[in-house]
Amino acid sequence: MLLEVGYQPSYIYYHTMEEKKTIGEKIKKWRAKKNLTQDALVKRAKMPYSTIAKIESDVITKPSIQTVQKIAAGLDITIDELMK
């Protein structure tokens, strides 16, 4: 969906209404898609409940790659799939 069209002398640029999702929003989306509770993901990812809760609520916005790997493994997806 087009929000704005701008013009610069050498090119035309477009802005869309679609905003980038946070890692927390992406994890929530995948967890819902896989019908997992936070507790179930915690057990599968072998990490503290508070970590997943903080990431999903955007208290932690830049988790370590190791944390993201564990969460992706707990969701049974690749990191690439999680980040899309």
N, C-alpha and C positions, 0 to 999 in steps of 0.2 A: 504494500500500500504506500503510495507516494505522499510524503509530507511536505517536501519543499524542493524546488528546483532552483539552483543558483547558477549564475554565469560568471565565469572568470574569462579574461581575454583569450586564453589558450585552450580552455576546456569547459565543459558543462559538468556540474556535479549534482548528485542526488542524495538526499537524506531520506531514510525510511523510518517508519514509526517503530520498527522492530528494534528493541534495545537488546544489548548483550545481557545474558543471564549470568548471575554470580555462580560460583562453584557450588554454593549451598543450594541454590534453586535447581541446579542441574542434578545434584545428588537426590534431592527430594523428588524430582520428576522421575528419575530412574528407580528410586525405591518404591514409588507408587506403581510404576509400570510393572515391577517385579513382585508386587503385593507383599512387601516387607515392611514391618514396623521398624522403628529405630532400634528397639531391643534386638530384633532378629539380625539387623545389619551389624550391630555391635558384636554379636557373637560370631557372625560369619567373617567380619573384618578383623576380629581379635584386637579390638581397641576400646578405650574407655567411652562410655556413654556420653560423658560431658564433651568430648572432642567432637563427636558427630553432631550433637545438639548445638554446639557453638558454631560449627561450620554451616549447618542448615539454617541457623538464625542470623547468619552473617556477622557474628561476633568475631569469628576467625574468617578473614577474607582471603588469606594467602597461605593455605596449609602447605606443609612440606611435600615434596614429591613422594616421599616414603608413605606419608599419610594418604595421599591420593591413590597410590598404588594399592594400598591395603583396602581402601574403600571400593575401588574398581574391582578388585578380586572378590570382595564380599558381595558385590552386585553381579558378579560373573560376567563382567564386560571388560573391554580394553580401556586404557586411559583415553585413547583417541575417541572412542564412543562416548565416554563420559564428558569429554570436553566439547563435543559438537553442540 
